[in-house]
Amino acid sequence: MEKSSTEAVYTGHRHQASSQIPVKSPRPFFLNLLAIRLPVGAVASILHRGSGALLALFTPALVYGLMLSLRSAQDFQSLAEWVGSGFGKLVMLACVWALAHHFLAGLRHLGFDLGWGEDRRTSRMTAWLSMGLAVTITGLVALWSLA
Amino acid sequence: MRRAGGAHRGLDMWLIQRASAAYMALFIPLFSALAWRATPLDYIAWRGLFAPLPMKLGMLLFVTCLLVHGWIGLREILIDYVHALVLRLTSYFFFWTVYAACLVWTVDILWSVG
């Protein structure tokens, strides 16, 4: 019972929701967030959306940074100093993670569009891979920025 | 008829999202390689990177893709979570304004580099 209701929740995943045929029998309503065990693909998908939102909201700041970096030597210098500061490093690392995850998980989705890696085993593996690589890249950049 | 602020513009949005993603996925490594080649990146070297016209155009297309891709993504999130029509359309208007301004701003930034 427990297991089947978990699966019923997963069929609500957004990529499938639009093509869903109305179910005749009443489906179990099961939304205990602590009890739902999300498949790894769902976690990668949520993080893809979260990192995307972060990057989208950060874009105007990126344009502002581009302006500072190209406007004058003094502005270039002050931007470089800000990026090198504690808070600046933190913001940059958040962006590095968001970009790395969104990029890798995005490649995974482009693969799905081409019909590559759609089977259960491969898609689970690439979900883990995209999340793991993004964290690894962020960790390496963090180490490099401290060195 | 399509409802105002509705979600049923699937295929064109889907395609633009993929095309912009593909361009960015190619441009980011290319730009990183060019920037790497120009190290040490002081102000003069960084500015020099943006001097050639192909770089200005390539970067402008990148920022355009970034803004369009970001807009389609945000729109999808707003459709999922913001159901009050007034609030949703206000959000659309807000992001459209900010992103359109960013695009014009980017042209100004890039073409101010001699």
Interface residues (C-beta under 8 A of the other chain):
Chain A: R14 S18 R49 G52 A53 L55 A56 T59 P60 V63 L66 M67 S69 L70 R71 A73 F76 Q77 F103 G106 L107 L110 D113
Chain B: G10 R18 A21 A22 A25 I28 Y43 W46 R47 F50 V63 L66 L67 G70 W71 G73 L74 I77 D80 V98 Y99 C102 W105 T106 I109 S112 V113
